[in-house]
């Protein structure tokens, strides 16, 4: 029964560049009893805050991944050091975990996105542990995106594990919104009991209107890296506001960019993630 329910939960997942297709509210379901560990690496405390929300929601054990020699300096200095490690093929050395991974059925593995994929301490972790027969569910924080690419990289790195095709990701700038979005993710994918109102499909993609371009520019214009020019757009109404999906062109490189606008009169457009 446990394996059936896990498989059913996995089938509801999607890499979702256009949202999950549902026609009715998510039904409440019985959740199998499994022993769960929330295991994460956090540089600035942002990923840790998501891990803490997960631990409370799942009533799970939790442990942080620690390095023998932690990264120090400004964020820019850390990025530069990580870039050198990548070029040299070097991995940081980790302190031993307190948790015995063999005792867990499901591991929620969290990290910041660096250079478009999971952080280097996670690379070191998976080099030392194959997570055989474990269900691995990812969660991450990022500047613009990288959720899907990191999952695919992790699936390649852990062929003996069952890495869920869908994980949870949130921009660093939006971590204050974690609780509600995380609850939806956990319920929709069968990790906790409950029900949430199903979100509608996005409308058909069509040439972007001037109003939609203004919303895109308001959400993305001040981001530190250019996100391109919107070409096509779709949208959907939600209980919290209006979500937009844009197909954008950035000097010949296509991307999908998600933007949300809340219901409050003074709500400002925010981009939630980029899929490249």
BELDA-V318643 format. One line per field, one symbol per residue. burial: I if it has 9 or more other ideal C-beta (glycine too) atoms within 8 Angstrom, else O. A space follows every 10 residues. Layout:
# BELDA-V318643
burial = ???
This chain:
# BELDA-V318643
burial = OOOOIIOIII OIIOOOOOIO OOOOOIOOOO IOOOOIIIII IIIOOIIIII IIIIIOIIOI IIIIIOIOOO IOOOOOIIIO IIIIIIOOOO OIOIOOIOIO IOOIOIIIII IIIIOOIIII IIIIIIOOOO IOOIIIIIII IIOIIIIIII IOIIIOOIOO IOIIIIIIII IIOIIOOIOO IIIIIIIIII IIOOOIOIIO OIOOIOOIOO OIIOIIOIII OOIOOOIIOI IIIIIIOIOO IIIIIIIIII OOOOIIIIII IOOOOOIOII IIIIIO
